[in-house]
Amino acid sequence: LKLGKVRTTPAPRGSHSIYAMQIVAPSRFLDGVVFAVFLLFVSGFGLFIFGEFHKMCVITEAKKLGMFADFMDKIFPFPNKKFAFNLTHTLLFAILISLLAMTHHPAQDAVQKETEKELKKAEKREQKEKASSKEE
């Protein structure tokens, strides 16, 4: 490969070129940045909503909720009963969201099995229709 030329075909098997070793696709950097910024907004908004829920339970509606308000205050003991979060909390919550979003859910397997069964049934029907049309 000469300097200034770009390989458009995949590298041959077993070659140790930079194309075979590439882990990060530079063309996807913008996608990653957009996803990260969106994830930070979602994380911050989620913590803000939880803070409002905490304030409602522990301060605003504490008399109405009774034992649940005490339970919330004991689980989340904040100074002066005020929920506070900063950038570190937002980043950690964003990492947690992204990790949970990447897990494999068992429902995906169930949907895949059902789809495969439907495809097999459709193939069998087509084979029967072809066989019956040949006999006629």
Salt bridges, closest charged atoms under 4 A:
ASP31 OD2 - ARG28 NE 3.08
GLU52 OE1 - LYS55 NZ 3.64
GLU61 OE1 - LYS64 NZ 3.35
ASP109 OD1 - HIS104 NE2 2.98
